[in-house]
């Protein structure tokens, strides 16, 4: 069933590449006015150039000012918000012995603190529209990988927030759900971004492939289809749910 989002406004964090960019394009093609945020202007510009309904603002949600910037852009440009997709996230590999306070802060400030602050600031607009929140978690929240404990914990926090907010905000007419992707072909699997060697990335990919019944990594568009469903009226009786898009790896 194709979704339509005519006259709706969406804010997508981490919308420059990967799942966020795919979700932005899908919603824009279906009629939504979309604002995407991210840290790198070049990739944001490329993502926005794919459709006239996509607008961007450079903003790092790991900072309070960055989290505010995306919401303020939505207010200024459209004065309303119907859909918030909390997609921005970073992943790093570090065994416990190497999980420094800097490592913890880098992951937590984006994956948890930034998600909370963005949602808090967007809440007045979402209450006005009786809107929708879709949080992007991960299968590792339920099936943690070794040497990624902080990242796994951050995604478990996203699920806890989703379930708590679904109960808390139901009286305001706001639905809150989570999508838990499995292994998806996105720039997150970049050696430099994960702070590991190319060999370690290859080893990680091989170990993940061994867990996949479908025997391939997923595509960003396969996740954005589920995000669009949860953002649409087709899921009007769905809240507090976790939808796994994992190629057979169960969350």
C-alpha positions in Angstrom: 0.0 0.0 0.0 1.6 3.3 -1.0 1.6 6.0 1.6 0.7 9.7 1.0 1.9 12.5 3.1 0.4 15.5 1.4 0.5 18.7 3.5 2.6 17.0 6.2 5.9 18.2 7.5 8.7 15.8 8.6 12.0 16.4 10.4 14.6 13.7 9.9 17.9 13.7 11.8 20.9 12.2 10.1 19.2 12.7 6.7 22.2 13.1 4.5 23.1 9.5 3.8 21.9 5.9 4.3 18.5 5.2 6.0 17.8 8.9 6.7 18.4 10.0 3.1 16.2 7.1 1.9 13.4 8.0 4.3 13.6 11.7 3.2 13.3 10.9 -0.4 10.4 8.4 0.1 8.4 10.9 2.2 9.2 13.8 -0.2 8.0 11.8 -3.2 4.8 11.0 -1.3 4.1 14.7 -0.8 5.7 15.6 2.6 7.8 18.7 3.2 11.0 17.4 4.7 13.8 19.0 6.7 16.9 16.9 7.1 19.8 17.6 9.5 23.3 16.4 9.7 26.9 17.4 10.3 28.2 17.6 6.7 26.9 20.2 4.3 28.1 18.4 1.2 26.2 15.2 1.8 23.2 17.1 3.1 23.1 19.2 -0.1 23.3 16.1 -2.2 20.5 14.4 -0.3 18.3 17.5 -0.6 19.0 17.9 -4.3 17.2 14.6 -5.0 13.8 16.2 -4.5 12.4 19.8 -4.3 10.5 18.9 -1.1 13.7 18.2 0.8 15.4 21.1 2.7 18.5 20.8 4.9 20.2 22.5 7.8 23.6 21.7 9.1 23.2 20.7 12.7 25.0 18.2 15.0 22.4 16.9 17.4 25.2 15.9 19.8 25.1 19.5 20.9 22.1 21.3 22.4 22.4 24.1 19.8 22.5 21.5 17.0 19.4 19.7 18.3 17.6 23.1 18.5 18.7 24.2 15.0 16.7 21.5 13.2 13.5 22.2 15.1 13.9 25.9 14.7 14.3 25.5 10.9 11.0 23.5 10.8 9.2 26.3 12.8 10.6 29.0 10.6 10.0 27.3 7.3 6.6 25.6 8.0 5.3 26.5 11.4 4.2 22.9 12.0 5.6 19.3 12.4 3.7 16.1 11.8 6.5 13.5 11.7 9.8 13.3 13.6 12.2 10.6 12.5 15.1 10.3 15.0 17.6 8.6 12.8 21.0 10.2 13.5 23.4 7.8 15.1 27.1 6.8 15.2 28.6 3.3 15.8 32.1 2.6 17.0 33.9 -0.6 17.9 35.7 -0.7 21.2 36.3 -3.6 23.6 35.5 -2.7 27.2 39.1 -2.1 28.1 39.3 0.6 25.4 35.9 2.2 26.0 37.2 5.5 27.2 35.0 8.3 28.6 35.5 10.0 25.2 34.2 6.9 23.4 31.1 6.7 25.6 30.4 10.4 25.3 30.7 10.4 21.5 28.1 7.7 21.1 25.8 8.7 23.9 25.6 12.3 23.0 24.3 11.6 19.5 22.4 8.3 19.9 20.7 9.2 23.2 21.1 12.7 24.4 20.6 14.2 21.0 17.5 12.1 20.4 16.0 13.1 23.7 16.7 16.8 23.2 15.4 16.9 19.6 12.2 15.2 20.7 11.8 17.4 23.7 12.1 20.5 21.6 9.8 19.2 18.9 7.1 18.1 21.4 5.0 21.3 21.3 4.7 21.1 17.5 3.9 17.4 17.6 1.2 17.9 20.2 -0.5 20.5 18.0 -0.5 18.0 15.0 -1.1 14.8 17.1 2.0 13.7 15.2 4.2 10.7 15.0 7.7 9.8 16.2 9.8 7.1 14.7 13.0 6.2 16.4 15.7 4.2 14.6 17.2 1.7 17.0 19.0 -1.5 16.0 18.8 -5.3 16.4 21.9 -5.0 18.6 19.7 -3.5 21.3 18.3 -7.1 21.9 21.2 -9.1 20.4 24.3 -7.3 21.5 27.6 -7.8 19.6 30.9 -8.1 21.5 33.2 -5.1 21.4 30.3 -2.7 20.8 28.8 -2.6 24.3 28.4 1.2 24.4 26.7 1.3 21.0 24.5 -1.6 21.9 23.5 0.0 25.2 22.7 3.3 23.4 20.3 1.5 21.1 18.7 -0.3 24.0 18.1 3.1 25.5 16.3 4.2 22.3 13.9 1.2 22.7 13.3 2.1 26.3 12.6 5.7 25.4 10.2 4.6 22.6 8.2 2.4 24.9 8.0 5.0 27.7 7.1 7.8 25.4 4.4 5.7 23.7 2.6 5.4 27.0 3.3 9.0 28.1 2.3 10.7 24.9 -0.7 8.7 23.9 -3.0 11.1 25.7 -1.7 13.8 23.4 -2.5 11.8 20.4 1.2 11.2 19.6 2.3 7.7 18.4 5.8 6.6 19.1 7.4 3.5 17.4 10.9 2.1 16.7 12.5 0.5 13.7 15.4 -1.9 14.4 17.5 -2.4 11.3 19.8 -5.2 11.0 22.9 -5.1 8.8 22.2 -2.4 6.2 24.5 -1.1 3.4 25.1 2.4 4.8 28.1 4.6 5.4 28.0 3.7 9.1 30.1 0.7 8.1 33.1 2.8 7.4 36.4 2.0 9.0 37.3 5.6 9.8 33.8 6.3 11.3 33.9 3.1 13.4 37.5 3.9 14.4 38.9 0.5 13.3 41.0 -0.9 10.5 39.7 -2.0 7.1 40.6 -5.6 8.1 38.4 -5.3 11.2 35.5 -4.0 9.1 35.9 -7.0 6.8 36.0 -9.4 9.7 32.9 -7.8 11.2 31.1 -8.0 7.9 31.9 -11.7 7.5 30.8 -12.5 11.0 27.5 -10.7 10.5 26.9 -12.4 7.1 27.2 -15.7 8.9 24.2 -14.8 11.1 22.0 -13.7 8.2 19.5 -16.3 6.9 18.9 -14.1 3.8 22.7 -14.0 3.2 22.9 -10.4 2.2 23.0 -6.9 3.7 19.8 -4.9 3.5 19.3 -1.7 1.6 18.4 1.6 3.1 15.2 1.7 1.0 14.0 -1.5 2.7 14.2 0.2 6.0 12.6 3.4 4.8 9.6 1.5 3.6 8.9 0.4 7.2 9.6 3.9 8.6 7.1 5.3 6.1 4.5 2.8 7.2 4.9 3.8 10.9 4.8 7.5 10.0 1.6 7.1 8.0 -2.1 6.8 8.9 -1.9 3.2 7.8 -0.4 2.4 11.2 -2.9 4.6 13.2 -3.4 1.9 15.9 0.3 1.1 16.3 2.3 2.6 19.1 5.0 1.4 21.4 6.0 -1.2 18.8 9.4 -2.3 17.5 9.6 -3.3 13.9 12.7 -5.4 13.0 14.2 -5.1 9.5 16.9 -7.6 10.0 17.0 -10.1 7.2 16.0 -12.9 9.5 18.1 -11.9 12.5 15.5 -11.5 15.2 15.6 -8.6 17.7 
